[in-house]
Amino acid sequence: MDLILWRHAEAHEHPDLLQGVPGDAQDLARRLTSRGEKQASRMAAWLDRQLPEGARVFSSPAARCEQTVMALDRKFKLRDELLPEGDPLDLLELAQWPLGKSPVVVVGHQPTLGRVIARLLSLNEEDCSVKKGALWWLRHRERGNVSQTVVVTVQTPELL
C-alpha cells in the first residue's frame, strides 16, 4: 500500500479578522498565498504524473488544504479527521493503512503528518518536520514475515 502525505502549501499567517467568528474558524479560513498557489500547482503536476488512476484522495476541510488538493484536479473527499491537531491514528484508519488496496493521498497539517511519519518509520522523535507544500510517499510491504515501511520519495515544490 502507498500512503502519500502532502502538507498544504504556504498560507497566509493571519486571516482577516472576521467579526464574531471564533479563532478556530478563522484558522480554517486561511487561504494560500500566491507563492502557496504556485507550490500547490508544481507539486500537483508532479504528483499527477506519478499517481495511478484509482488513488483515493482525502483533504482536511481547512481552506488552505482544499486549495492545495484542488490543484491536483482529481476527485477528493474532505474529512474532519484531518483537521489541524488531528490524531495520527485517525489518519491511518481513514487511509486503511497498511491493508488498503489502492494508494491514498492525504492533504493535511503539521504536526499530524509529521507524527504519522515518525510512527511509521519508528523515529525517536514524536514527529518530524514536513515543509509546507512538501509530500512524503511511503509504502508498506511484507518481506518474509516482516512488515516494513519504505520511503519511496520526499518531494518539495522548490525542487520540482
C-alpha atoms as a printed R data frame, in Angstrom:
    type eleno elety resid chain resno       x       y       z
1   ATOM     1    CA   MET     A     1   0.000   0.000   0.000
2   ATOM     2    CA   ASP     A     2   1.158   3.524  -0.791
3   ATOM     3    CA   LEU     A     3   0.418   6.462   1.503
4   ATOM     4    CA   ILE     A     4   1.212   9.953   0.219
5   ATOM     5    CA   LEU     A     5   1.209  12.612   2.934
6   ATOM     6    CA   TRP     A     6   1.048  16.111   1.434
7   ATOM     7    CA   ARG     A     7   1.272  19.188   3.637
8   ATOM     8    CA   HIS     A     8  -0.757  22.160   2.471
9   ATOM     9    CA   ALA     A     9   1.171  24.817   0.603
10  ATOM    10    CA   GLU     A    10   2.145  28.187   2.079
11  ATOM    11    CA   ALA     A    11  -0.836  30.038   3.549
12  ATOM    12    CA   HIS     A    12  -1.389  33.496   4.956
13  ATOM    13    CA   GLU     A    13  -0.350  33.521   8.599
14  ATOM    14    CA   HIS     A    14  -3.254  35.573   9.877
15  ATOM    15    CA   PRO     A    15  -6.635  35.597   8.208
16  ATOM    16    CA   ASP     A    16  -8.530  38.843   8.032
17  ATOM    17    CA   LEU     A    17 -10.196  39.217  11.379
18  ATOM    18    CA   LEU     A    18 -13.801  38.262  10.908
19  ATOM    19    CA   GLN     A    19 -16.243  39.922  13.270
20  ATOM    20    CA   GLY     A    20 -17.888  37.383  15.558
21  ATOM    21    CA   VAL     A    21 -16.018  34.397  14.097
22  ATOM    22    CA   PRO     A    22 -14.114  32.254  16.632
23  ATOM    23    CA   GLY     A    23 -10.353  31.818  16.257
24  ATOM    24    CA   ASP     A    24 -10.624  28.183  15.102
25  ATOM    25    CA   ALA     A    25 -12.950  29.168  12.261
26  ATOM    26    CA   GLN     A    26 -10.557  31.969  11.304
27  ATOM    27    CA   ASP     A    27  -7.684  29.474  11.187
28  ATOM    28    CA   LEU     A    28  -9.703  27.144   8.952
29  ATOM    29    CA   ALA     A    29 -10.459  30.066   6.626
30  ATOM    30    CA   ARG     A    30  -6.765  30.836   5.973
31  ATOM    31    CA   ARG     A    31  -6.058  30.752   2.254
32  ATOM    32    CA   LEU     A    32  -2.930  30.119   0.212
33  ATOM    33    CA   THR     A    33  -0.582  32.933  -0.645
34  ATOM    34    CA   SER     A    34   0.312  33.452  -4.310
35  ATOM    35    CA   ARG     A    35   3.546  31.554  -3.563
36  ATOM    36    CA   GLY     A    36   1.463  28.771  -1.999
37  ATOM    37    CA   GLU     A    37  -0.712  28.559  -5.119
38  ATOM    38    CA   LYS     A    38   2.441  28.090  -7.221
39  ATOM    39    CA   GLN     A    39   3.756  25.447  -4.785
40  ATOM    40    CA   ALA     A    40   0.478  23.524  -4.942
41  ATOM    41    CA   SER     A    41   0.411  23.716  -8.731
42  ATOM    42    CA   ARG     A    42   4.003  22.446  -9.129
43  ATOM    43    CA   MET     A    43   3.529  19.591  -6.662
44  ATOM    44    CA   ALA     A    44   0.161  18.621  -8.140
45  ATOM    45    CA   ALA     A    45   1.594  18.462 -11.667
46  ATOM    46    CA   TRP     A    46   4.400  16.172 -10.484
47  ATOM    47    CA   LEU     A    47   2.090  14.007  -8.369
48  ATOM    48    CA   ASP     A    48  -0.484  13.619 -11.121
49  ATOM    49    CA   ARG     A    49   2.189  12.124 -13.396
50  ATOM    50    CA   GLN     A    50   3.218   9.602 -10.696
51  ATOM    51    CA   LEU     A    51  -0.128   8.702  -9.177
52  ATOM    52    CA   PRO     A    52  -2.046   5.771 -10.649
53  ATOM    53    CA   GLU     A    53  -5.721   6.039 -11.508
54  ATOM    54    CA   GLY     A    54  -7.932   4.816  -8.689
55  ATOM    55    CA   ALA     A    55  -5.953   6.508  -5.938
56  ATOM    56    CA   ARG     A    56  -8.140   7.771  -3.114
57  ATOM    57    CA   VAL     A    57  -7.622  11.415  -2.161
58  ATOM    58    CA   PHE     A    58  -8.601  12.982   1.178
59  ATOM    59    CA   SER     A    59  -8.142  16.512   2.475
60  ATOM    60    CA   SER     A    60  -8.615  18.495   5.618
61  ATOM    61    CA   PRO     A    61 -11.584  20.850   5.213
62  ATOM    62    CA   ALA     A    62  -9.337  23.835   6.022
63  ATOM    63    CA   ALA     A    63  -9.376  26.270   3.085
64  ATOM    64    CA   ARG     A    64  -5.586  26.065   2.610
65  ATOM    65    CA   CYS     A    65  -5.723  22.255   2.282
66  ATOM    66    CA   GLU     A    66  -8.719  22.338  -0.022
67  ATOM    67    CA   GLN     A    67  -6.942  24.848  -2.278
68  ATOM    68    CA   THR     A    68  -3.832  22.655  -2.275
69  ATOM    69    CA   VAL     A    69  -5.683  19.467  -3.226
70  ATOM    70    CA   MET     A    70  -7.779  21.228  -5.868
71  ATOM    71    CA   ALA     A    71  -4.566  21.828  -7.828
72  ATOM    72    CA   LEU     A    72  -4.385  18.044  -8.337
73  ATOM    73    CA   ASP     A    73  -7.639  18.159 -10.312
74  ATOM    74    CA   ARG     A    74  -8.854  14.779  -9.069
75  ATOM    75    CA   LYS     A    75 -11.876  13.821  -7.034
76  ATOM    76    CA   PHE     A    76 -11.291  14.162  -3.312
77  ATOM    77    CA   LYS     A    77 -13.178  13.974  -0.048
78  ATOM    78    CA   LEU     A    78 -12.976  16.469   2.800
79  ATOM    79    CA   ARG     A    79 -12.595  14.691   6.135
80  ATOM    80    CA   ASP     A    80 -12.804  16.150   9.632
81  ATOM    81    CA   GLU     A    81 -10.281  13.562  10.853
82  ATOM    82    CA   LEU     A    82  -7.663  15.635   9.016
83  ATOM    83    CA   LEU     A    83  -8.350  18.959  10.731
84  ATOM    84    CA   PRO     A    84  -5.386  20.683  12.465
85  ATOM    85    CA   GLU     A    85  -4.163  18.829  15.548
86  ATOM    86    CA   GLY     A    86  -5.801  15.611  14.317
87  ATOM    87    CA   ASP     A    87  -4.935  12.223  15.761
88  ATOM    88    CA   PRO     A    88  -2.364  10.296  13.691
89  ATOM    89    CA   LEU     A    89  -4.244   7.052  14.376
90  ATOM    90    CA   ASP     A    90  -7.422   8.541  12.894
91  ATOM    91    CA   LEU     A    91  -5.472   9.438   9.744
92  ATOM    92    CA   LEU     A    92  -4.083   5.905   9.455
93  ATOM    93    CA   GLU     A    93  -7.536   4.407   9.973
94  ATOM    94    CA   LEU     A    94  -9.014   6.670   7.287
95  ATOM    95    CA   ALA     A    95  -6.265   5.604   4.875
96  ATOM    96    CA   GLN     A    96  -6.762   1.938   5.852
97  ATOM    97    CA   TRP     A    97  -3.027   1.648   6.497
98  ATOM    98    CA   PRO     A    98  -1.421  -0.806   5.968
99  ATOM    99    CA   LEU     A    99  -4.072  -3.070   4.449
100 ATOM   100    CA   GLY     A   100  -5.621  -0.735   1.858
101 ATOM   101    CA   LYS     A   101  -5.618  -1.892  -1.733
102 ATOM   102    CA   SER     A   102  -5.148   1.437  -3.533
103 ATOM   103    CA   PRO     A   103  -2.787   4.368  -2.996
104 ATOM   104    CA   VAL     A   104  -4.067   7.104  -0.682
105 ATOM   105    CA   VAL     A   105  -3.198  10.790  -0.813
106 ATOM   106    CA   VAL     A   106  -3.804  12.800   2.366
107 ATOM   107    CA   VAL     A   107  -3.542  16.600   2.341
108 ATOM   108    CA   GLY     A   108  -3.199  17.861   5.872
109 ATOM   109    CA   HIS     A   109  -1.317  19.754   8.549
110 ATOM   110    CA   GLN     A   110   1.648  19.721  10.843
111 ATOM   111    CA   PRO     A   111   2.184  18.313  13.389
112 ATOM   112    CA   THR     A   112  -0.177  15.444  12.475
113 ATOM   113    CA   LEU     A   113   1.602  14.496   9.236
114 ATOM   114    CA   GLY     A   114   4.992  14.519  10.969
115 ATOM   115    CA   ARG     A   115   3.644  12.366  13.782
116 ATOM   116    CA   VAL     A   116   2.322   9.810  11.288
117 ATOM   117    CA   ILE     A   117   5.693   9.703   9.529
118 ATOM   118    CA   ALA     A   118   7.578   9.321  12.817
119 ATOM   119    CA   ARG     A   119   5.259   6.493  13.879
120 ATOM   120    CA   LEU     A   120   5.549   4.601  10.590
121 ATOM   121    CA   LEU     A   121   9.330   4.988  10.401
122 ATOM   122    CA   SER     A   122   9.896   4.275  14.123
123 ATOM   123    CA   LEU     A   123  11.683   7.573  14.670
124 ATOM   124    CA   ASN     A   124  12.719   8.544  18.186
125 ATOM   125    CA   GLU     A   125  11.138  11.964  17.945
126 ATOM   126    CA   GLU     A   126   7.388  12.367  18.399
127 ATOM   127    CA   ASP     A   127   7.153  13.927  14.956
128 ATOM   128    CA   CYS     A   128   9.288  15.031  12.065
129 ATOM   129    CA   SER     A   129   9.109  18.307  10.251
130 ATOM   130    CA   VAL     A   130   7.229  18.431   6.954
131 ATOM   131    CA   LYS     A   131   7.849  21.545   4.900
132 ATOM   132    CA   LYS     A   132   4.866  23.491   3.574
133 ATOM   133    CA   GLY     A   133   3.848  22.147   0.172
134 ATOM   134    CA   ALA     A   134   6.051  19.031   0.510
135 ATOM   135    CA   LEU     A   135   4.981  15.417   0.331
136 ATOM   136    CA   TRP     A   136   6.226  12.152   1.740
137 ATOM   137    CA   TRP     A   137   5.427   8.980  -0.224
138 ATOM   138    CA   LEU     A   138   5.524   5.901   1.997
139 ATOM   139    CA   ARG     A   139   4.963   2.273   1.027
140 ATOM   140    CA   HIS     A   140   4.034  -0.698   3.170
141 ATOM   141    CA   ARG     A   141   5.454  -4.053   2.170
142 ATOM   142    CA   GLU     A   142   5.956  -7.504   3.596
143 ATOM   143    CA   ARG     A   143   9.378  -9.160   3.349
144 ATOM   144    CA   GLY     A   144   9.179 -12.690   4.640
145 ATOM   145    CA   ASN     A   145   7.177 -12.261   7.807
146 ATOM   146    CA   VAL     A   146   8.438  -8.737   8.414
147 ATOM   147    CA   SER     A   147   6.246  -5.691   7.889
148 ATOM   148    CA   GLN     A   148   8.198  -2.710   6.549
149 ATOM   149    CA   THR     A   149   7.564   0.935   5.759
150 ATOM   150    CA   VAL     A   150   9.680   2.209   2.893
151 ATOM   151    CA   VAL     A   151  10.232   5.853   1.955
152 ATOM   152    CA   VAL     A   152   9.584   5.993  -1.797
153 ATOM   153    CA   THR     A   153  10.333   9.710  -2.090
154 ATOM   154    CA   VAL     A   154  10.195  13.038  -0.340
155 ATOM   155    CA   GLN     A   155   9.465  15.972  -2.642
156 ATOM   156    CA   THR     A   156   9.361  19.715  -2.094
157 ATOM   157    CA   PRO     A   157   7.878  22.171  -4.568
158 ATOM   158    CA   GLU     A   158  11.152  24.117  -4.729
159 ATOM   159    CA   LEU     A   159  12.978  21.090  -6.165
160 ATOM   160    CA   LEU     A   160  10.460  20.379  -8.925
